[in-house]
Amino acid sequence: MDGSIQPDDAEAVRRTQRQTQRVDRLKTVMSKTQDVEPKKSKLPRHLAILKELISDFGKWLAQPYNVDVEIPDSDDEENAPQAEAQDLPRKTWREKLHTVVVSNGFEATSCFLVIANLAFLGVQANCNGGCGTYTTAMLSTFDNFFTATFLLEWLLCVTAHGGSYFTTPETVMANMLDTFIVWVVGVFLLWVAPVLLNQEGLAALQAIRAIRAMRSLRSFKVLRHFQSFRMLLTGVLGTIPTLLACCLMMFLTVMTFGIISVDIIGRDEAWGLAASGTAAWYVQNGLIQASMTMSRFIFSDNAVDFIEELQEQQPYIWIYCFLFMAISAYVILNLVTAVICDKAQQIVNDNEAERLFEMRQEEKRNMKDLKRIFEVLDEDGSGLVTTEVRLSGCSNAGTGRIRAGI
């Protein structure tokens, strides 16, 4: 044999070289997405860490607070470079304002003001007219400050969201309550009423000014950020129709047992005309009084003494009283608790949607990595990758992680 290379051997050498080139390109692709080494900073280590934390905090402040955003389709991602190359229309001032209102920074600032206002209300209630002139002036200044900031926040939200601020089913109740607190409890009672009313009107308004304590309800805006409280609050609000039905059932039960009590206790000959303030007198004093007396058994409000006093003339009356307690307390109230717990369980199931969002995001990132890998393997641009090319490109140990994805 002469030392020449046979055609089959030459083809094998070229195939081996192409496989080696593919492996090198795969290493390059994976290094861009997973093995990127951070650039060395000239700053000291602690300053570099501080700078990174400040940068991350600034990005977090600018990010939208609501994570329930629409995930773009794959076609949108493929057309993203083309869209970026085109001249996009500039955002209007309202769109820019909406970006600010829905950001984490705006939400965090609003929550901080709510917490500060709650502390201010505590100091104001503790003062109760017994503070000095300087303290009273400071409280008045803070009162005007919080009213103005809450009004500004409300105006920004309404301007940014438009009519949807009062029509979105998920937030309409909270927004209407916030509007009432801002305009009636804040603006009207603090700024408008003193101008429109005289001294006599202001004196009569003092009792109504007690509703200014409703500003403390804005603390729910902060507490709703905690999942456990959000579950509890949403469970209670979501079961209002059922709770109303339970209250109606309790009312009918108490009224029914009130009528029975008037017959078997109030009209019993052993009592005659009972003295005022005695147990029998409460039952003889009309249906409403008898029903309210029976409701004391629900809350164990001195119920034992009441039964002992009735047993002086009616020894077996405790059976009737115990029956009422079993029906009212142990059935109706437990029914309300069961409804709330059931609603809370439904909320837990709804939270699976957030997990699904995260899974879809992870899937999209994996698909983008696989797309780049196949673009490297597809040398001829046909859009097809043979089994031989796929296996040879994934045989390297450094890219063994890709085989499972492919």
C-alpha positions as CSV (number, residue, x, y, z in Angstrom):
1,M,0.0,0.0,0.0
2,D,1.2,3.5,-0.7
3,G,0.8,6.2,2.0
4,S,-2.1,7.8,0.2
5,I,-5.4,8.4,2.1
6,Q,-8.4,6.5,0.8
7,P,-11.6,8.4,0.0
8,D,-13.5,6.7,2.8
9,D,-10.8,7.6,5.3
10,A,-10.8,11.2,4.1
11,E,-14.6,11.4,4.5
12,A,-14.3,10.0,8.0
13,V,-11.6,12.6,8.9
14,R,-13.8,15.4,7.6
15,R,-16.8,14.1,9.5
16,T,-14.7,13.9,12.7
17,Q,-13.5,17.5,12.1
18,R,-17.1,18.7,11.7
19,Q,-18.2,17.0,14.9
20,T,-15.3,18.6,16.7
21,Q,-16.4,22.0,15.4
22,R,-20.0,21.4,16.5
23,V,-18.9,20.5,20.0
24,D,-16.7,23.7,20.2
25,R,-19.7,25.8,19.0
26,L,-21.9,24.1,21.6
27,K,-19.4,25.0,24.3
28,T,-19.5,28.5,23.1
29,V,-23.3,28.7,23.2
30,M,-23.5,27.2,26.7
31,S,-20.8,29.4,28.0
32,K,-22.8,32.5,26.9
33,T,-25.9,31.4,28.9
34,Q,-24.5,29.5,31.8
35,D,-20.8,29.9,32.2
36,V,-20.5,33.6,32.0
37,E,-17.9,34.9,34.5
38,P,-18.6,38.2,36.1
39,K,-16.4,41.1,35.0
40,K,-13.8,42.1,37.5
41,S,-14.6,45.4,39.1
42,K,-11.9,47.9,40.1
43,L,-13.9,48.9,43.2
44,P,-13.2,47.2,46.6
45,R,-15.3,44.1,47.2
46,H,-17.6,45.7,49.8
47,L,-18.3,48.7,47.6
48,A,-18.9,46.5,44.6
49,I,-21.4,44.5,46.6
50,L,-23.1,47.7,47.8
51,K,-23.3,49.0,44.2
52,E,-24.8,45.8,43.1
53,L,-27.4,45.9,45.9
54,I,-28.3,49.5,45.1
55,S,-28.6,48.6,41.4
56,D,-30.9,45.6,42.2
57,F,-33.0,47.7,44.5
58,G,-33.4,50.4,41.8
59,K,-34.5,47.8,39.3
60,W,-37.0,46.3,41.9
61,L,-38.5,49.8,42.5
62,A,-39.1,50.2,38.7
63,Q,-40.6,46.8,38.2
64,P,-44.4,46.4,38.2
65,Y,-45.9,45.3,41.4
66,N,-48.6,43.1,39.9
67,V,-47.0,39.9,38.6
68,D,-50.1,38.8,36.7
69,V,-48.9,39.9,33.3
70,E,-49.6,38.4,30.0
71,I,-46.8,36.1,28.8
72,P,-45.9,36.7,25.1
73,D,-46.2,33.9,22.6
74,S,-43.1,32.4,20.9
75,D,-44.0,34.3,17.7
76,D,-43.8,37.5,19.5
77,E,-40.4,36.7,20.9
78,E,-39.1,35.8,17.4
79,N,-40.4,39.2,16.1
80,A,-38.9,41.1,19.0
81,P,-35.6,42.0,17.3
82,Q,-37.6,43.3,14.3
83,A,-39.9,45.3,16.6
84,E,-36.9,46.8,18.4
85,A,-35.3,47.8,15.1
86,Q,-38.4,49.8,14.1
87,D,-39.2,53.2,15.6
88,L,-41.6,52.5,18.4
89,P,-44.2,55.3,19.2
90,R,-43.3,57.3,22.3
91,K,-45.4,56.7,25.4
92,T,-48.0,59.2,26.3
93,W,-47.9,61.0,29.6
94,R,-50.7,58.8,30.9
95,E,-48.9,55.6,30.0
96,K,-45.8,56.8,31.7
97,L,-47.9,57.7,34.8
98,H,-49.5,54.2,34.7
99,T,-46.0,52.7,34.7
100,V,-45.1,54.7,37.8
101,V,-48.4,53.9,39.6
102,V,-48.1,50.1,39.2
103,S,-44.4,50.0,40.2
104,N,-43.0,48.5,43.3
105,G,-41.7,51.9,44.4
106,F,-45.1,53.6,44.3
107,E,-46.7,50.7,46.2
108,A,-43.9,50.6,48.8
109,T,-44.2,54.4,49.3
110,S,-48.0,54.1,49.7
111,C,-47.6,51.3,52.3
112,F,-45.1,53.4,54.3
113,L,-47.4,56.3,54.4
114,V,-50.3,54.1,55.6
115,I,-48.1,52.7,58.4
116,A,-47.0,56.2,59.4
117,N,-50.6,57.4,59.4
118,L,-51.6,54.5,61.6
119,A,-49.0,55.5,64.1
120,F,-50.1,59.1,63.9
121,L,-53.7,58.1,64.6
122,G,-52.5,56.2,67.7
123,V,-50.7,59.3,69.0
124,Q,-53.7,61.5,68.2
125,A,-56.1,59.2,70.1
126,N,-53.7,59.0,73.1
127,C,-53.5,62.8,73.2
128,N,-57.3,63.3,73.5
129,G,-57.1,67.0,74.1
130,G,-54.6,66.8,76.9
131,C,-51.5,67.8,74.9
132,G,-49.7,71.1,74.9
133,T,-50.0,73.8,72.3
134,Y,-46.9,72.6,70.4
135,T,-48.0,69.0,70.3
136,T,-51.5,70.0,69.1
137,A,-50.0,72.1,66.3
138,M,-47.7,69.2,65.2
139,L,-50.7,66.8,65.2
140,S,-52.7,69.3,63.1
141,T,-49.8,69.6,60.6
142,F,-49.4,65.9,60.3
143,D,-53.2,65.6,59.9
144,N,-53.1,67.9,56.9
145,F,-50.0,66.2,55.5
146,F,-51.5,62.8,55.5
147,T,-54.8,64.0,54.0
148,A,-52.9,65.8,51.2
149,T,-50.7,62.8,50.4
150,F,-53.6,60.4,50.4
151,L,-55.5,62.7,48.1
152,L,-52.5,63.0,45.8
153,E,-52.2,59.2,45.7
154,W,-55.9,58.8,44.9
155,L,-55.6,61.4,42.0
156,L,-52.6,59.6,40.6
157,C,-54.3,56.2,40.7
158,V,-57.5,57.5,39.1
159,T,-55.6,59.4,36.4
160,A,-53.5,56.4,35.5
161,H,-56.2,53.7,35.5
162,G,-59.1,55.8,34.3
163,G,-62.6,54.4,34.6
164,S,-61.2,50.9,35.2
165,Y,-60.3,52.1,38.7
166,F,-64.0,51.9,39.7
167,T,-65.1,49.0,37.4
168,T,-62.5,46.3,37.8
169,P,-64.3,43.5,39.7
170,E,-61.3,42.4,41.7
171,T,-60.6,45.8,43.2
172,V,-63.8,47.8,43.0
173,M,-64.8,47.3,46.6
174,A,-61.3,48.2,48.0
175,N,-61.1,51.3,45.6
176,M,-64.6,52.5,46.6
177,L,-63.7,52.2,50.3
178,D,-60.5,54.0,49.7
179,T,-62.3,56.8,47.9
180,F,-64.7,57.2,50.8
181,I,-61.9,57.4,53.3
182,V,-59.9,59.9,51.2
183,W,-62.8,62.3,50.3
184,V,-65.3,62.0,53.1
185,V,-63.2,61.0,56.1
186,G,-60.2,63.1,55.0
187,V,-61.0,66.1,52.7
188,F,-64.6,66.8,53.7
189,L,-64.2,66.6,57.5
190,L,-60.8,68.3,57.7
191,W,-61.0,71.0,55.0
192,V,-64.5,71.5,53.7
193,A,-66.7,71.2,56.8
194,P,-64.9,73.9,58.8
195,V,-65.4,76.3,55.9
196,L,-69.1,75.6,55.3
197,L,-70.4,75.1,58.8
198,N,-70.5,77.6,61.7
199,Q,-69.6,77.0,65.3
200,E,-72.9,75.3,66.1
201,G,-72.5,73.1,63.0
202,L,-69.0,72.1,64.0
203,A,-70.1,71.3,67.5
204,A,-72.8,69.0,66.0
205,L,-70.2,67.5,63.7
206,Q,-67.9,66.4,66.5
207,A,-69.8,63.2,66.9
208,I,-69.6,62.5,63.2
209,R,-65.8,63.3,63.2
210,A,-65.4,60.0,65.1
211,I,-65.6,58.3,61.7
212,R,-62.2,59.8,60.9
213,A,-60.8,56.8,62.8
214,M,-61.8,54.9,59.7
215,R,-58.6,56.0,58.2
216,S,-57.0,53.2,60.1
217,L,-58.8,50.8,57.7
218,R,-56.2,51.8,55.1
219,S,-53.8,49.6,57.0
220,F,-55.5,46.7,55.2
221,K,-53.7,47.9,52.1
222,V,-50.4,46.9,53.8
223,L,-51.7,43.7,55.4
224,R,-52.9,42.4,52.1
225,H,-49.3,42.0,51.0
226,F,-49.0,39.1,53.5
227,Q,-50.3,35.8,52.1
228,S,-51.8,34.5,55.4
229,F,-53.7,37.7,56.0
230,R,-54.8,38.0,52.4
231,M,-56.2,34.4,52.6
232,L,-58.1,35.2,55.8
233,L,-59.5,38.6,54.5
234,T,-60.4,37.2,51.1
235,G,-62.1,34.3,52.8
236,V,-64.2,36.5,54.9
237,L,-65.2,38.9,52.1
238,G,-65.8,36.0,49.7
239,T,-68.3,34.4,52.0
240,I,-70.4,37.5,52.8
241,P,-73.6,36.1,51.2
242,T,-73.2,32.8,53.1
243,L,-72.5,34.7,56.4
244,L,-75.7,36.8,55.8
245,A,-77.6,33.6,55.4
246,C,-76.1,32.2,58.6
247,C,-77.0,35.4,60.5
248,L,-80.5,35.2,59.2
249,M,-80.7,31.6,60.4
250,M,-79.4,32.6,63.8
251,F,-82.0,35.4,64.0
252,L,-84.8,33.1,63.2
253,T,-83.5,30.5,65.7
254,V,-83.3,33.0,68.5
255,M,-86.7,34.5,67.7
256,T,-88.2,31.0,67.6
257,F,-86.7,30.0,71.0
258,G,-87.8,33.4,72.3
259,I,-91.4,32.6,71.5
260,I,-91.1,29.2,73.1
261,S,-89.4,30.8,76.2
262,V,-92.3,33.2,76.7
263,D,-94.8,30.2,76.7
264,I,-92.9,27.7,78.9
265,I,-91.2,30.2,81.2
266,G,-92.8,33.6,81.1
267,R,-96.4,32.2,81.3
268,D,-95.7,29.5,83.9
269,E,-97.9,29.9,86.9
270,A,-95.0,29.2,89.3
271,W,-93.6,32.6,88.5
272,G,-96.7,34.7,88.5
273,L,-95.6,38.3,88.0
274,A,-91.9,38.1,88.5
275,A,-90.0,40.9,90.2
276,S,-88.0,43.3,88.0
277,G,-84.5,42.2,87.2
278,T,-85.1,38.5,87.9
279,A,-84.6,35.8,85.2
280,A,-88.3,35.2,84.7
281,W,-88.9,38.9,84.4
282,Y,-86.7,39.2,81.4
283,V,-88.7,36.4,79.7
284,Q,-92.1,38.0,80.7
285,N,-91.1,41.4,79.4
286,G,-91.9,40.8,75.7
287,L,-90.6,38.8,72.7
288,I,-87.7,41.1,72.0
289,Q,-86.5,41.0,75.6
290,A,-87.0,37.2,75.8
291,S,-85.0,36.7,72.5
292,M,-82.1,38.9,73.7
293,T,-82.1,37.0,77.0
294,M,-81.9,33.6,75.2
295,S,-79.0,35.0,73.0
296,R,-77.0,35.2,76.3
297,F,-76.7,31.4,76.1
298,I,-74.8,31.7,72.8
299,F,-72.0,33.7,74.4
300,S,-72.2,32.1,77.9
301,D,-73.1,35.6,79.3
302,N,-73.9,34.6,82.9
303,A,-75.9,31.7,81.6
304,V,-75.2,29.4,84.5
305,D,-76.6,31.9,87.1
306,F,-79.6,32.4,84.8
307,I,-80.3,28.6,84.7
308,E,-79.8,28.2,88.4
309,E,-82.4,30.9,89.1
310,L,-84.9,29.3,86.8
311,Q,-84.4,25.9,88.3
312,E,-85.8,27.2,91.6
313,Q,-89.3,26.9,90.2
314,Q,-88.6,24.8,87.0
315,P,-86.1,22.1,87.9
316,Y,-85.9,20.5,84.4
317,I,-85.6,23.8,82.5
318,W,-81.9,23.1,82.0
319,I,-82.8,20.6,79.3
320,Y,-84.5,23.2,77.3
321,C,-81.6,25.7,77.8
322,F,-79.0,23.1,76.8
323,L,-80.9,22.2,73.7
324,F,-80.9,25.9,72.6
325,M,-77.2,26.2,73.3
326,A,-76.5,23.0,71.2
327,I,-78.5,24.3,68.2
328,S,-77.2,27.9,68.3
329,A,-73.6,27.8,69.5
330,Y,-72.4,24.4,68.4
331,V,-74.2,24.3,65.0
332,I,-74.7,27.8,63.7
333,L,-71.3,29.2,64.7
334,N,-69.4,26.1,63.6
335,L,-71.2,26.4,60.3
336,V,-69.8,29.9,59.8
337,T,-66.3,28.7,60.7
338,A,-66.6,25.8,58.2
339,V,-67.7,28.2,55.4
340,I,-64.7,30.5,56.0
341,C,-62.3,27.5,56.1
342,D,-63.7,26.2,52.9
343,K,-63.2,29.6,51.2
344,A,-59.6,29.7,52.5
345,Q,-59.0,26.3,50.9
346,Q,-60.3,27.6,47.6
347,I,-57.8,30.5,47.8
348,V,-55.0,28.1,48.4
349,N,-56.0,26.3,45.2
350,D,-56.1,29.5,43.3
351,N,-52.5,30.3,44.3
352,E,-51.5,27.4,42.0
353,A,-51.9,29.9,39.2
354,E,-48.8,31.8,40.4
355,R,-46.8,28.5,40.4
356,L,-48.0,27.9,36.9
357,F,-46.7,31.3,35.8
358,E,-43.3,30.5,37.2
359,M,-43.2,27.1,35.4
360,R,-44.1,28.7,32.1
361,Q,-41.4,31.3,32.5
362,E,-38.8,28.5,33.2
363,E,-40.1,26.5,30.2
364,K,-39.7,29.5,28.0
365,R,-36.1,30.1,29.1
366,N,-35.3,26.4,28.4
367,M,-36.8,26.6,25.0
368,K,-34.7,29.7,24.1
369,D,-31.5,27.8,25.1
370,L,-32.6,24.8,23.0
371,K,-33.4,27.0,20.1
372,R,-29.9,28.5,20.1
373,I,-28.3,25.0,20.3
374,F,-30.3,23.8,17.3
375,E,-29.4,26.9,15.4
376,V,-25.7,26.0,15.9
377,L,-26.3,22.3,14.9
378,D,-28.3,23.3,11.8
379,E,-25.3,24.2,9.5
380,D,-27.1,24.1,6.2
381,G,-30.0,26.2,7.4
382,S,-32.6,23.6,6.4
383,G,-34.3,23.6,9.7
384,L,-33.7,19.9,10.2
385,V,-31.1,18.2,12.4
386,T,-30.4,14.5,11.8
387,T,-30.1,11.9,14.6
388,E,-26.4,11.5,13.8
389,V,-25.7,15.2,14.1
390,R,-27.8,15.5,17.3
391,L,-26.1,12.6,19.0
392,S,-22.6,13.7,18.0
393,G,-23.2,17.2,19.2
394,C,-24.4,16.0,22.5
395,S,-21.7,13.4,23.2
396,N,-19.4,15.8,24.8
397,A,-19.4,15.6,28.6
398,G,-19.6,19.3,29.0
399,T,-22.9,19.4,27.2
400,G,-24.4,16.2,28.6
401,R,-27.0,18.2,30.3
402,I,-28.5,19.1,27.0
403,R,-29.3,15.5,26.0
404,A,-32.2,15.2,28.3
405,G,-33.7,18.4,27.0
406,I,-33.3,17.3,23.4
